[in-house]
Amino acid sequence: MQIVENHSPSAFGGRISSPKFRASLQRAEEFVGLEESIDRFYALKLIKKVGKELGFTSETTEMLEYYLIRTNEVDWTEGNQPICYQAVITTAQDLGISERQVRNRENALNRLGALTWADSGNFKRYGVRDRDTGEIKYAFGVDLSPLASLISTLEQAIEEKEAYKELWNEHKRKITAYRARIRTLLAEASLYSEINDIVQAVQQGYKAIAYSIRSYHSLDCLKDLLEDHKLLLEGMSDALEMVATCVDNKEVTENISATGETECPHIHSTNLTKSNKLDTSSLNDTSFQESVDECSETKNTDSCESGETEKEQKRSEYDMGHITWKMMLNACSNRFKDHIPLHDQPMSWDDLIEAANALLPVLKINKTAWWDACGTLGRSGAAICIMIIDQKAQDPENMVRNPGGYLRKMVSRAKTGDLNLQGSVFGLLKRGEEKPNA
């Protein structure tokens, strides 16, 4: 048989008893006051933080706050009882509700364990306070002392809520990280026509799970979503690794087979031998340098003198024509790849230039240094410099401490013809090729 709880005064001269009603009376009898470190509104603050999870509604919370305001701090000390003895009709008028709604809200709070009643014989509510101490001499009305026993339950509920929220946010952060890595792999995979079918399948699968994560998504939903991202990333990585290993190694071999490491000194070398521009019988240059005398031998002298300015001659010394954007992509770090923009068009130098520009705040390089590099080496050359600096900034054995100063030094070397970007890029490609075989 179902028991319907109704704690309003009955026609029999008392309230209808129930297990929860008797429990509330028991807690009222066991009340020994609040701890000195907390006030009577502490429980209300906890309820407002976690009340919905425990069944407290806005109406019951409003009612509880209304009664708490009408008690004094002395009522919550040992030997006293926090009883609000205001008449039901006055409460209804203040809250703008009916007397029946007042009793319904009180019954709901009693079921939640927040209050009980200290009834008079005729259920009228009244009381008297001592004028000197403010303590209640006697009172009949709503007894809020059971609220004190709820504090530990409320604190535990808040801890569980915070733990849930932290776990939820952690899963969201992991999903965001997976999405960034997947987008990076998709950008890289677009270079290989051998896996177009796989790339299209992954793109479709990624679109299905790349929806915005909202607060109404449950933790279980995020766990499933995280697993989907993990499986997609692993599958994409495996497919890309198999193709990239053979395709990239072949491309690197073709591009550097005629150039030894000794002929392409790295950018950080300071012992480069400058070409003597008066010596027409000098050995082959070790970088992209081309002397004025060589220009006069292979080209028309008049066009060399009139068609090239001094700035154009310097640019020809570190010509980037032999460095393709694919080679730069293979030489760059994962951090650099993460800044490559995503779109539906084929990748180009513009994407790598945009990624280099986006890395400037990360490397703490001033915009003026970047503009100087673009003016001297061109945008592609400046992007290559940023890529090299980014790699060196993450190299524990040869770490760049001042990326901005390093970029200005590279630009200065470019102006004097001492910069060798080809050697630096090929060195990074070779280092990347040796790592998987190590």
Helices and strands as residue ranges (DSSP letters): H 19-29, H 42-54, H 58-69, G 73-76, E 83-84, H 88-95, H 99-111, E 116-118, E 126-129, E 136-143, H 146-149, H 151-189, G 193-195, H 196-209, H 219-256, G 261-263, H 292-298, H 301-307, H 310-317, H 325-331, H 334-338, H 349-363, H 367-393, H 403-416, H 421-437
